[in-house]
Amino acid sequence: MALKRLPQAERLLSGVLSANLTAVAVQMTVSNPPLSSKLPTLIEIDPNSDTPETVRVIAVAGSVCDIERGVYNGGVGSIHNNNVPYKQKITQLHWDAVANALESGYLTEDVSQTFTRNSTTELQIESVDHTLFYTQGRMLRINGTVDCVVESSAFSGGHTVITVSGGSLPTPITSIELAIQPRDMTKFLKLFAVAAILDALSIDAIAEKTNGAGVTVDGILLKDSLDVSGIIDKASAQTITGRKDFSAGAFGAWDGWQIANEAWAFDSADAPTFTISVPSDATTKYSPGMRIKLTHGGSVKYFIITKVATTVLTLYGGTDYTLAAGAITLPYYSTQKAPLGFPLNPNKWTVEVLDTDNDTTDPAAATWYNLGSVQISIPIGVWRTSYKALLYIAKAASVTTDWGYITLSTANNSASDADLTTANSLGGASGSLALATPQYCEKTLVIAAKTSYYLNCMASADLNTIGVYGGIEKTIIRAVCSYL
């Protein structure tokens, strides 16, 4: 290729002739030969004399170079003596090649190579390994007119063998031009080709004749199992949208949603949590906290993933969204906080219990009571959990110091978590004492299975009354999804 053949300035060769060179000789012996992999290259002999000559080195064996004479003198050589200097040369031809490549978008294969057409879809370049350049997806132009795309290349039998598609190779092959482009572009090139065909035909969709068979356009088979996630918005099972989607969304909607490109099915319900079955292995694709969008029962619904197993996703539907038996279509997922349409109001992703009763009892000392059976059921997930309650304690006689406690516990007769326990005290010398004090506590809970938490009270001594006055100040237990 033109750019590959340019010598790098800091590595230009220099040396001296190791033998006399006649005006017609086609071999010269040198002290510092160029590498075979860098051929062909230009060498200027005796550059500072009155008879400099530029030769083209086409082969090297040890210190002997095969040369073409008089590059700038119509092929006429000059006589050069042993031990005269030479240096590698960058010429106007090199810079012209660079300019032409950048302007045209193509690099020209060295015309000194031998090109052989093996079939309408296969060619080879003799005696060199150029597989590094002929990677899958690279566009070629043959003989200046035939455009094709590299499917594969291999170094076989001492030659570079190249398989192409998209154009029938001519015979003979006199030139090869390689497009300047990123490597491995086959999938994208073919998909753009499909878009171009659909647009040229002025149609929006191509439907299958046989269910599940797919359709083939420009050599690419489009069917249900085609993995084009992130490239094509595959919205239906039997039709791939064409002109409309390619121009208005398939390659750049960027609304935050990623098509799942797989089948989802309803599995179970334990509102507000639901499970769906997905292909294995879901743990390599999904994680808790991801957003879900799907269509079920004719409505678009949103969920948050709270647990991932090999073939099952556990979803939290908040206050607005449920799942039941029935088809799930248009499945999407997102790693973003706010993909388009996803509701971010924390109230929609909250489990909450309110109580407005004044619940009291005459307590025994050091005994936990679940007054009014106030409790909350927290689903699988991570939750910012809190409670607010007005604690009331009273005694008809003077006390030194008695304590009243409130806790949120996994049992209705104990305190399971000291971090969720609050307290206040009552003390004084008068004959009748009472205290009403608001209590608040908050903690993040990681819930592996749906769990009930109870709002319990306890007195440290034999008080006359302990209670929670929800009728005066509303009692609230709240769990807000921490994945928001």
LINPE-V394571 format. One record per pair of residues at least 6 apart in sequence whose ideal C-beta (glycine too) atoms are under 8 Angstrom apart, sorted by the first residue. I is the first residue (numbers start at 1). J is the second residue. If there is no record, write none. Layout:
I | J
I | J
This chain:
1 | 101
1 | 107
1 | 108
1 | 109
1 | 110
1 | 133
1 | 178
2 | 94
2 | 97
2 | 98
2 | 100
2 | 101
2 | 107
2 | 108
3 | 97
3 | 98
3 | 101
3 | 107
4 | 107
4 | 133
5 | 38
5 | 40
5 | 41
5 | 94
5 | 97
5 | 110
6 | 90
6 | 94
6 | 98
7 | 13
7 | 38
7 | 41
7 | 88
7 | 90
9 | 90
12 | 87
12 | 88
12 | 89
12 | 90
13 | 32
13 | 34
13 | 41
13 | 43
13 | 87
13 | 88
14 | 32
14 | 85
14 | 86
14 | 87
14 | 88
15 | 30
15 | 31
15 | 32
15 | 33
15 | 85
15 | 86
16 | 30
16 | 31
16 | 83
16 | 84
16 | 85
16 | 86
17 | 28
17 | 29
17 | 30
17 | 31
17 | 45
17 | 80
17 | 81
17 | 82
17 | 83
17 | 84
17 | 86
18 | 29
18 | 30
18 | 31
18 | 63
18 | 82
18 | 83
19 | 28
19 | 29
19 | 82
20 | 79
20 | 80
20 | 81
20 | 82
21 | 28
21 | 45
21 | 77
21 | 79
21 | 80
21 | 81
22 | 77
22 | 79
23 | 69
23 | 76
23 | 77
23 | 78
23 | 79
24 | 69
24 | 77
25 | 69
25 | 77
26 | 66
26 | 67
26 | 68
26 | 69
27 | 64
27 | 65
27 | 66
27 | 67
28 | 45
28 | 55
28 | 64
28 | 65
28 | 67
29 | 63
29 | 64
29 | 65
30 | 63
30 | 65
30 | 86
31 | 63
33 | 57
33 | 60
33 | 62
33 | 63
33 | 64
33 | 65
34 | 41
34 | 43
34 | 57
34 | 60
34 | 65
34 | 88
35 | 60
36 | 59
36 | 60
39 | 57
39 | 58
39 | 59
39 | 60
40 | 56
40 | 57
40 | 58
40 | 110
40 | 112
41 | 56
41 | 57
41 | 88
42 | 54
42 | 55
42 | 56
42 | 57
42 | 71
42 | 88
42 | 89
42 | 90
42 | 91
43 | 54
43 | 55
43 | 56
43 | 57
43 | 65
43 | 67
43 | 86
43 | 87
43 | 88
43 | 89
44 | 52
44 | 53
44 | 54
44 | 86
44 | 87
44 | 88
44 | 89
45 | 52
45 | 53
45 | 54
45 | 55
45 | 78
45 | 80
45 | 84
45 | 85
45 | 86
46 | 52
46 | 53
46 | 80
46 | 84
46 | 85
46 | 86
47 | 85
47 | 86
47 | 87
48 | 85
49 | 84
51 | 78
51 | 79
51 | 80
53 | 69
53 | 70
53 | 73
53 | 77
53 | 78
53 | 80
54 | 70
54 | 71
54 | 72
54 | 89
54 | 91
55 | 67
55 | 68
55 | 69
55 | 70
55 | 71
55 | 77
56 | 67
56 | 68
56 | 71
57 | 65
57 | 66
57 | 67
58 | 66
58 | 67
58 | 68
58 | 112
59 | 65
59 | 66
60 | 66
68 | 75
69 | 75
69 | 76
69 | 77
70 | 76
70 | 77
70 | 78
97 | 108
100 | 108
101 | 107
101 | 108
101 | 180
102 | 180
104 | 177
105 | 179
105 | 180
106 | 141
106 | 177
106 | 178
106 | 179
106 | 180
107 | 177
107 | 178
107 | 180
108 | 175
108 | 176
108 | 177
108 | 178
109 | 115
109 | 125
109 | 130
109 | 175
109 | 176
109 | 177
109 | 178
111 | 175
113 | 125
113 | 126
113 | 127
113 | 128
114 | 125
114 | 126
114 | 127
115 | 123
115 | 124
115 | 125
115 | 126
115 | 172
115 | 173
115 | 174
115 | 175
115 | 176
116 | 123
116 | 124
116 | 125
116 | 126
116 | 159
116 | 173
117 | 123
117 | 169
117 | 170
117 | 171
117 | 172
117 | 173
118 | 124
118 | 161
119 | 169
120 | 168
120 | 169
121 | 151
121 | 163
121 | 164
121 | 165
121 | 168
121 | 169
122 | 161
122 | 162
122 | 163
122 | 164
122 | 169
123 | 142
123 | 161
123 | 162
123 | 164
123 | 169
123 | 173
123 | 176
124 | 159
124 | 160
124 | 161
124 | 162
125 | 159
125 | 160
125 | 162
125 | 176
126 | 158
126 | 159
127 | 158
127 | 159
128 | 159
128 | 160
129 | 155
129 | 160
130 | 153
130 | 160
131 | 153
131 | 154
131 | 155
131 | 160
133 | 178
134 | 150
134 | 153
134 | 160
134 | 162
134 | 178
135 | 150
135 | 153
135 | 183
135 | 184
136 | 150
136 | 151
136 | 152
136 | 153
136 | 183
136 | 184
136 | 186
137 | 149
137 | 150
137 | 181
137 | 183
137 | 184
137 | 185
137 | 186
137 | 187
137 | 188
137 | 189
138 | 149
138 | 150
138 | 178
138 | 179
138 | 181
138 | 183
138 | 185
139 | 147
139 | 148
139 | 149
139 | 150
139 | 178
139 | 179
139 | 181
139 | 189
140 | 147
140 | 148
140 | 149
140 | 150
140 | 164
140 | 176
140 | 177
140 | 178
140 | 179
141 | 147
141 | 176
141 | 177
141 | 179
142 | 148
142 | 167
142 | 169
142 | 170
142 | 173
142 | 175
142 | 176
142 | 177
143 | 170
143 | 173
143 | 174
143 | 175
144 | 175
144 | 177
145 | 170
146 | 167
146 | 168
146 | 169
146 | 170
147 | 166
147 | 167
148 | 164
148 | 165
148 | 166
148 | 167
148 | 169
149 | 164
149 | 165
149 | 166
149 | 186
149 | 189
150 | 162
150 | 163
150 | 164
151 | 163
151 | 164
151 | 165
151 | 186
152 | 162
152 | 163
153 | 160
153 | 161
153 | 162
153 | 163
154 | 160
154 | 161
155 | 161
165 | 219
166 | 218
166 | 219
187 | 228
187 | 231
188 | 231
190 | 218
190 | 219
190 | 220
191 | 220
191 | 228
191 | 231
191 | 232
193 | 217
193 | 218
193 | 220
194 | 217
194 | 218
194 | 220
194 | 222
194 | 242
194 | 246
195 | 242
195 | 243
195 | 246
195 | 247
197 | 217
197 | 218
198 | 204
198 | 206
198 | 217
198 | 242
198 | 243
198 | 246
199 | 242
199 | 243
199 | 246
199 | 247
202 | 243
203 | 242
203 | 243
204 | 241
204 | 242
204 | 243
204 | 244
205 | 239
205 | 240
205 | 241
205 | 242
206 | 215
206 | 217
206 | 222
206 | 239
206 | 240
206 | 242
207 | 215
207 | 238
207 | 239
208 | 214
208 | 215
208 | 223
208 | 238
208 | 239
211 | 238
212 | 223
212 | 224
213 | 223
214 | 221
214 | 222
214 | 223
214 | 224
214 | 226
215 | 221
215 | 222
215 | 223
215 | 240
216 | 222
222 | 240
224 | 237
224 | 238
226 | 234
227 | 261
228 | 234
228 | 261
229 | 258
229 | 259
229 | 260
229 | 261
230 | 258
230 | 259
231 | 250
231 | 251
232 | 240
232 | 245
232 | 250
232 | 259
233 | 241
233 | 245
233 | 249
233 | 250
233 | 253
233 | 259
234 | 240
234 | 259
234 | 261
235 | 241
235 | 245
235 | 330
241 | 250
255 | 339
255 | 340
255 | 341
256 | 334
256 | 336
256 | 338
256 | 339
256 | 340
256 | 342
257 | 293
257 | 332
257 | 333
257 | 334
257 | 339
257 | 340
258 | 332
258 | 333
258 | 334
258 | 335
259 | 331
259 | 332
260 | 278
260 | 331
260 | 332
260 | 333
262 | 278
262 | 279
262 | 331
263 | 278
263 | 279
263 | 331
264 | 276
264 | 277
264 | 278
264 | 294
264 | 313
264 | 328
264 | 331
265 | 276
265 | 277
265 | 328
266 | 274
266 | 276
266 | 277
266 | 296
266 | 323
266 | 324
266 | 325
266 | 326
266 | 328
267 | 274
267 | 275
267 | 276
267 | 277
267 | 312
268 | 274
268 | 275
269 | 275
269 | 322
269 | 323
269 | 324
270 | 379
270 | 450
271 | 317
271 | 322
272 | 316
272 | 317
272 | 318
272 | 319
272 | 322
272 | 351
272 | 379
273 | 306
273 | 314
273 | 315
273 | 316
273 | 317
273 | 379
273 | 380
273 | 450
274 | 303
274 | 314
274 | 315
274 | 317
274 | 322
274 | 323
275 | 312
275 | 313
275 | 314
275 | 315
276 | 312
276 | 313
276 | 315
276 | 323
276 | 328
277 | 311
277 | 312
278 | 286
278 | 311
278 | 312
278 | 313
279 | 311
280 | 310
280 | 311
281 | 310
281 | 311
282 | 308
282 | 309
282 | 310
282 | 311
282 | 312
282 | 313
283 | 308
283 | 309
283 | 310
285 | 333
286 | 305
286 | 308
286 | 313
286 | 333
287 | 305
287 | 308
288 | 305
288 | 306
288 | 307
288 | 308
288 | 381
288 | 382
288 | 483
289 | 304
289 | 305
289 | 483
290 | 304
290 | 305
290 | 333
290 | 334
290 | 335
291 | 302
291 | 303
291 | 304
291 | 305
291 | 333
291 | 334
291 | 335
291 | 336
291 | 339
291 | 342
292 | 302
292 | 303
292 | 304
292 | 305
292 | 313
292 | 315
292 | 331
292 | 332
292 | 333
292 | 334
293 | 300
293 | 301
293 | 302
293 | 330
293 | 331
293 | 332
293 | 333
293 | 334
293 | 339
293 | 341
293 | 342
294 | 300
294 | 301
294 | 303
294 | 328
294 | 329
294 | 330
294 | 331
294 | 332
295 | 301
295 | 328
295 | 329
295 | 330
296 | 323
296 | 324
296 | 326
296 | 327
296 | 328
296 | 329
297 | 324
297 | 326
300 | 330
300 | 341
301 | 317
301 | 321
301 | 322
301 | 323
302 | 317
302 | 318
302 | 320
302 | 321
302 | 341
302 | 342
302 | 343
303 | 315
303 | 316
303 | 317
303 | 318
303 | 321
304 | 315
304 | 316
304 | 318
304 | 349
304 | 381
304 | 481
304 | 483
304 | 484
305 | 313
305 | 314
305 | 315
305 | 316
305 | 333
306 | 314
306 | 315
306 | 316
306 | 379
306 | 380
306 | 381
306 | 382
306 | 483
307 | 313
307 | 314
307 | 380
307 | 381
308 | 314
314 | 380
315 | 323
316 | 349
316 | 379
316 | 380
316 | 381
316 | 481
317 | 323
318 | 343
318 | 348
318 | 349
318 | 350
318 | 481
319 | 347
319 | 348
319 | 349
319 | 350
320 | 343
320 | 348
334 | 342
337 | 344
337 | 484
338 | 344
344 | 484
346 | 480
346 | 481
346 | 484
349 | 480
349 | 481
349 | 483
349 | 484
350 | 478
350 | 479
350 | 480
350 | 481
351 | 376
351 | 377
351 | 378
351 | 379
351 | 383
351 | 478
351 | 479
352 | 376
352 | 476
352 | 477
352 | 478
352 | 479
353 | 374
353 | 375
353 | 376
353 | 476
353 | 477
353 | 478
354 | 474
354 | 475
354 | 476
355 | 372
355 | 374
355 | 468
355 | 470
355 | 474
355 | 475
356 | 470
356 | 471
356 | 474
356 | 475
357 | 372
357 | 470
357 | 471
358 | 392
358 | 467
358 | 468
358 | 469
358 | 470
358 | 471
358 | 472
359 | 371
359 | 372
359 | 374
359 | 467
359 | 468
359 | 470
360 | 371
360 | 392
360 | 465
360 | 466
360 | 467
360 | 468
361 | 369
361 | 371
361 | 457
361 | 465
361 | 466
361 | 467
362 | 463
362 | 464
362 | 465
363 | 369
363 | 457
363 | 458
363 | 459
363 | 462
363 | 463
363 | 465
363 | 466
364 | 462
365 | 459
365 | 460
365 | 461
365 | 462
366 | 458
366 | 459
366 | 460
367 | 413
367 | 458
367 | 459
368 | 407
368 | 409
368 | 412
368 | 413
368 | 414
368 | 415
368 | 456
368 | 457
368 | 458
369 | 413
369 | 456
369 | 457
369 | 458
369 | 466
370 | 412
370 | 413
370 | 454
370 | 455
370 | 456
371 | 455
371 | 456
371 | 457
371 | 467
371 | 468
372 | 468
372 | 470
373 | 412
374 | 454
374 | 455
374 | 468
374 | 475
374 | 477
375 | 412
375 | 452
375 | 453
375 | 454
375 | 455
375 | 477
376 | 452
376 | 453
376 | 477
376 | 479
377 | 450
377 | 451
377 | 452
377 | 453
378 | 385
378 | 445
378 | 447
378 | 450
378 | 451
378 | 452
378 | 453
378 | 479
379 | 447
379 | 450
380 | 447
380 | 448
380 | 449
380 | 450
381 | 447
381 | 481
381 | 482
381 | 483
382 | 444
382 | 445
382 | 446
382 | 447
382 | 481
382 | 482
382 | 483
383 | 444
383 | 445
383 | 447
383 | 479
383 | 480
383 | 481
383 | 482
384 | 442
384 | 444
384 | 479
384 | 480
384 | 481
384 | 482
385 | 408
385 | 420
385 | 442
385 | 443
385 | 444
385 | 445
385 | 453
385 | 477
385 | 478
385 | 479
385 | 480
386 | 440
386 | 441
386 | 442
386 | 443
386 | 476
386 | 477
386 | 478
386 | 479
387 | 406
387 | 408
387 | 420
387 | 439
387 | 440
387 | 441
387 | 455
387 | 475
387 | 476
387 | 477
387 | 478
388 | 438
388 | 439
388 | 440
388 | 473
388 | 474
388 | 475
388 | 476
389 | 406
389 | 438
389 | 439
389 | 455
389 | 468
389 | 470
389 | 473
389 | 475
389 | 476
390 | 436
390 | 437
390 | 438
390 | 439
390 | 468
390 | 469
390 | 470
390 | 472
390 | 473
390 | 475
391 | 404
391 | 406
391 | 422
391 | 424
391 | 435
391 | 436
391 | 437
391 | 438
391 | 439
391 | 457
391 | 466
391 | 467
391 | 468
392 | 404
392 | 434
392 | 435
392 | 436
392 | 465
392 | 466
392 | 467
392 | 468
392 | 469
393 | 402
393 | 404
393 | 424
393 | 426
393 | 434
393 | 435
393 | 459
393 | 463
393 | 465
393 | 466
393 | 467
394 | 426
394 | 432
394 | 433
394 | 434
394 | 435
394 | 463
394 | 464
394 | 465
394 | 466
395 | 402
395 | 426
395 | 432
395 | 433
395 | 434
395 | 463
395 | 464
395 | 465
396 | 431
396 | 432
396 | 464
397 | 431
397 | 432
398 | 428
398 | 429
398 | 430
398 | 431
398 | 433
399 | 426
399 | 427
399 | 428
399 | 433
399 | 461
400 | 427
401 | 425
401 | 426
401 | 427
402 | 425
402 | 426
402 | 427
402 | 459
402 | 460
402 | 461
402 | 463
403 | 423
403 | 424
403 | 425
403 | 426
403 | 459
403 | 460
403 | 461
404 | 423
404 | 424
404 | 425
404 | 426
404 | 435
404 | 457
404 | 458
404 | 459
404 | 460
404 | 463
404 | 466
405 | 415
405 | 421
405 | 422
405 | 423
405 | 457
405 | 458
405 | 459
405 | 460
406 | 421
406 | 422
406 | 423
406 | 439
406 | 441
406 | 455
406 | 456
406 | 457
406 | 468
407 | 415
407 | 416
407 | 417
407 | 420
407 | 421
407 | 422
407 | 455
407 | 456
407 | 458
408 | 417
408 | 420
408 | 441
408 | 453
408 | 454
408 | 455
408 | 456
408 | 477
409 | 415
409 | 416
409 | 417
409 | 420
409 | 453
409 | 454
409 | 456
410 | 416
410 | 417
410 | 451
410 | 452
410 | 453
410 | 454
411 | 454
412 | 454
412 | 456
413 | 456
414 | 456
415 | 421
415 | 456
415 | 458
417 | 443
419 | 441
419 | 443
420 | 441
420 | 443
421 | 441
422 | 439
422 | 440
422 | 441
424 | 435
424 | 437
424 | 439
425 | 435
426 | 433
426 | 434
426 | 435
426 | 463
427 | 433
434 | 465
436 | 469
436 | 472
438 | 473
444 | 482
445 | 479
453 | 477
455 | 468
455 | 475
455 | 477
457 | 466
457 | 467
457 | 468
458 | 466
459 | 466
468 | 475
